[in-house]
Amino acid sequence: NKFLNMYDLQYENKVGGHGVYHIASRAMSMEELKMKTRENKPDGVIIYSLYGEKKDHVVLVRQYRFSIDDFEFPAGLVDKGEDPAQAGIREMKEETGLDFVPLKADEMFCKPLFSSIGMTDESVATVYGCSTGQVSREGLEDNEEIEVVLADRTEVRRILKAEKLSINCAYLLMHFLHHTEEDPFYFLHNE
């Protein structure tokens, strides 16, 4: 379909047995699969954004997703011709109404990484920064149900203990718990 396709990969194992392995991909043809192109262009972006004068809140969304229906970071697809930072600015505005200012981070922290290599070749880049402004629902698409959550450390602890999360979201929230006012992006230092 427009966003996701299934591919059947036929293989022969080391003892001559044959089988089929199924993968989901955003690639529109077999030739565009990352295993064929050997290129890892990000399909999507995850936005790690701090909020507030003291940067003591993290921007999360609770969005209906058929798979888990729970918390996540603002995120979305990278449109053709966009880089991850541009996608982050656009997606943050659409999903939350907030204005996002990305940070420059070392490539090792923001390069596209794979979301679930056992099932898909989808890769996602993380962009880091801060957001300002007021929460708004004006940019939501008709089929989007999103609740914006500006979570402080107490709420983040509760979320980590009690809610369903992606592994990406959980790891970033763990970093948020340990940031300091002086250096909220301490984990991005390349030492």
C-alpha positions in Angstrom: 0.0 0.0 0.0 1.0 3.6 0.1 2.9 3.3 3.4 3.9 -0.3 3.9 4.5 -3.4 1.7 5.1 -7.0 2.4 7.9 -8.9 0.6 8.5 -12.7 0.5 12.2 -13.4 0.3 13.1 -16.9 -0.9 16.3 -18.3 0.6 18.4 -21.4 0.8 20.0 -22.2 4.2 23.5 -23.6 4.8 22.3 -27.3 4.5 20.4 -26.7 1.3 16.9 -26.2 2.7 14.6 -23.7 1.1 12.2 -21.3 2.8 10.5 -18.0 2.6 11.1 -15.0 4.9 8.5 -12.3 5.2 9.5 -8.6 5.8 7.6 -5.4 5.9 9.1 -2.4 4.2 8.3 1.1 3.1 10.1 0.3 -0.1 7.8 0.5 -3.1 9.6 -2.3 -5.0 12.0 -5.2 -4.3 14.8 -3.3 -5.9 14.3 -0.5 -3.4 14.7 -2.7 -0.3 17.7 -1.6 1.8 19.2 -5.1 1.6 19.4 -4.4 -2.2 20.4 -0.7 -2.3 22.7 -0.9 0.8 21.6 2.6 1.5 20.1 3.5 4.9 18.0 6.6 4.3 15.6 7.3 7.2 12.0 6.4 6.6 10.9 8.3 9.7 12.0 10.5 12.5 11.6 10.5 16.3 11.6 13.8 18.1 13.2 14.1 21.5 12.2 17.6 22.6 12.5 19.3 25.9 10.0 22.0 26.9 9.8 24.8 29.5 12.1 27.5 30.7 14.2 25.0 32.7 13.8 22.3 30.0 12.3 20.2 32.8 9.5 18.6 30.7 9.7 16.3 27.8 7.2 16.4 24.9 5.3 13.1 24.5 2.1 12.2 22.6 -0.5 9.6 23.5 -1.7 8.6 20.0 -4.0 5.9 19.0 -2.0 3.3 17.2 -3.6 0.0 16.4 -0.5 -1.9 17.7 -0.3 -0.5 21.3 -2.3 2.7 21.8 0.0 4.3 24.3 2.8 6.9 24.8 5.5 7.8 22.3 7.6 10.7 21.2 6.3 12.9 18.4 7.3 11.1 15.2 6.5 10.7 11.5 7.7 9.9 8.1 10.4 11.8 6.3 9.0 13.2 3.1 10.9 13.0 -0.1 13.5 15.9 -0.2 13.4 16.4 3.6 16.2 15.8 6.0 15.4 14.5 9.5 15.6 17.9 11.2 13.1 19.4 8.7 10.8 16.4 9.2 11.1 16.9 12.9 10.1 20.6 12.7 7.1 19.8 10.5 5.9 16.8 12.5 6.2 18.6 15.8 4.1 21.4 14.5 1.5 19.1 13.0 1.2 16.8 16.0 1.5 19.3 18.9 1.3 22.8 17.6 4.7 23.5 19.2 7.7 25.1 17.4 10.7 22.8 17.5 14.3 23.9 17.2 16.6 21.0 16.5 20.1 20.8 17.9 23.2 19.8 15.9 24.4 16.5 17.2 27.2 14.1 16.2 26.1 11.8 13.5 26.5 8.8 15.7 23.5 10.0 17.8 21.2 10.9 15.0 22.0 8.6 12.1 19.0 6.3 11.0 18.8 3.1 13.1 16.6 0.2 12.4 13.3 -0.2 14.4 12.9 -4.0 14.4 15.3 -5.9 12.2 13.5 -9.2 12.5 10.4 -7.9 10.7 11.3 -4.7 8.7 14.0 -2.7 7.1 12.4 0.5 8.4 15.0 3.0 9.9 14.3 6.0 12.0 16.5 9.0 12.8 16.3 10.8 16.1 16.4 14.6 16.3 17.0 16.4 19.5 16.0 19.9 20.5 13.6 22.1 22.4 10.1 23.2 21.7 8.3 26.4 22.5 4.8 27.8 22.1 1.3 26.5 23.0 -0.1 23.1 22.4 -2.6 23.1 19.6 -4.7 20.5 17.7 -4.9 22.6 14.5 -2.4 20.6 12.5 -3.9 17.2 13.1 -5.2 15.1 10.2 -8.8 13.8 10.3 -7.7 10.3 11.4 -5.2 11.4 14.1 -6.2 11.2 17.8 -3.3 12.7 19.7 -3.1 13.9 23.3 0.0 16.0 24.0 1.7 15.3 27.3 4.4 17.6 28.7 5.8 15.2 31.2 8.0 16.1 34.2 10.3 13.6 35.9 7.5 12.4 38.2 5.3 11.6 35.2 8.1 10.0 33.3 8.8 7.6 36.2 5.1 6.7 36.3 5.0 6.2 32.5 8.1 3.9 32.6 6.6 1.8 35.4 3.0 1.6 34.2 2.6 2.3 30.5 3.3 0.4 27.2 6.2 2.0 25.3 8.5 1.4 22.4 12.1 0.6 23.3 13.2 3.8 21.7 10.8 5.8 23.9 11.8 4.0 27.0 15.6 4.6 26.5 15.1 8.3 25.8 12.9 8.7 28.8 15.6 7.1 30.9 18.1 9.7 29.7 15.5 12.4 30.5 15.3 11.2 34.1 19.0 11.9 34.6 19.5 15.2 32.8 20.5 18.3 34.7 19.3 21.8 34.3 22.9 22.8 33.3 23.2 20.2 30.6 19.9 18.5 29.6 21.5 16.9 26.6 24.5 15.5 28.5 24.1 12.1 26.7 24.9 13.7 23.3 28.5 14.5 24.2 31.0 12.6 22.1 33.8 11.9 24.5 
